[in-house]
Amino acid sequence: MECRHCASPLEKPGDFCLVCREANTEAIVLEAARDRATITMLAGEPDERDARATDPEELVLGETTITTTPEDGENEPIELRNFAGLIGDEIRRKRPEEVYAGGTRAVIRAVREDVHHPFYRVDDDDPVQAVLERRGNRALDVVETPPAEKIGGSHSTLIGGRTGMSAIQTVAGHPHVKKVIPGPIDAGGKGSQSGMRAKVTRADDGGNVRMLLRDGSSVQENRVVTTARDREMGERIRDDLNDVLADAEFR
C-alpha cells in the first residue's frame, strides 16, 4: 500500500508514513477474542478537494489478525500481557486518533493499559459497520485536559478513598468529558458488602450525566459535564463510560 498523502510505499496497510510524517489510519476497530484479535484500519473522510468516493467501504484500509495460545495458571498473566503487547504494537504503528474495541474484556483491558489512545466500546454483530455509521453521525469535541485537572467543585471528599478517586479519574480520562464535579455524600443508604462500585446514569437533555459511587451504606452523586449537545449523544458517552468502568472492574 502507498501513503495516501505522498504515495510513499508502506510496509503494512494504514501505517503511519515516516516520509511525510502523516497518519493514514484515523481509527482502528479491535475485535478481541481470548486467542485471536482482528484489527481493522479505517481512513478519515476525504475533504472537499478529494475526488474519491465517500462510500464507507472505501474507508476500510485493511485488517490484521494476531493470535495467541492462551495459558493457564501462573503463566496466563505473562501470556496475556505479551498478546496485548503485540496488539498494541500494531496499533502504535498506525497512530490512530481513536480505537473502538469489542470482545473479551480481559484482552481489551490489557491492550488499554498498553496503549494511550482514546478507547470506545462497541459490541455490535458487525463492529466495523457500526463504527463507520457511528463516526459518520458524531461530531463531538475532544478534551485534551489531563484527568486530574478535570476534577473540581466545592466538595473535595470522595467516598472509597483512593479507590473512589481512581474511579473518578477513570471517568475524567474519557476524551469527551469536560469536568467531573463531586457531590455531597449521603451516608443513609442501604449497606452493601460488594465494596466500592460506580455507575453512570442516564443523560439529561444537555448531554451531561451523573456518576454514582457506592461504598457500603454511603452514596455519592457526581456531576459529569460532557461535550455532548443533546441526550442522544450523551447516552453514547454514558455507554462508553459504563464500559470503561466495567473494564476497570468498578461495576
C-alpha positions, 0 to 999 in steps of 0.5 A: 500500500502507498501513503495516501498523502505522498504515495510513499510505499508502506510496509503494512496497510494504514501505517503511519508514513515516516516520509511525510510524517502523516497518519493514514489510519484515523481509527482502528476497530479491535475485535478481541477474542481470548486467542485471536484479535482482528484489527481493522484500519479505517481512513478519515473522510476525504475533504472537499478537494478529494475526488474519491468516493465517500462510500464507507467501504472505501474507508476500510484500509485493511485488517490484521489478525494476531493470535495467541495460545492462551495459558493457564495458571501462573503463566496466563498473566505473562501470556496475556500481557505479551498478546496485548503487547503485540496488539498494541504494537500494531496499533502504535504503528498506525497512530490512530486518533481513536480505537473502538474495541469489542470482545473479551474484556480481559484482552481489551483491558490489557491492550488499554493499559498498553496503549494511550489512545482514546478507547470506545466500546462497541459490541455490535454483530458487525463492529466495523459497520457500526463504527463507520455509521457511528463516526459518520453521525458524531461530531463531538469535541475532544478534551485534551485536559489531563484527568486530574485537572478535570476534577473540581467543585466545592466538595473535595471528599470522595467516598472509597478513598483512593479507590473512589478517586481512581474511579473518578479519574477513570471517568475524567480520562474519557476524551469527551468529558469536560469536568467531573464535579463531586457531590455531597455524600449521603451516608443513609443508604442501604449497606452493601458488602460488594465494596466500592462500585460506580455507575453512570446514569442516564443523560439529561437533555444537555448531554451531561450525566451523573456518576454514582459511587457506592461504598457500603451504606454511603452514596455519592452523586457526581456531576459529569459535564460532557461535550455532548449537545443533546441526550442522544449523544450523551447516552453514547458517552454514558455507554462508553463510560459504563464500559470503561468502568466495567473494564476497570472492574468498578461495576 
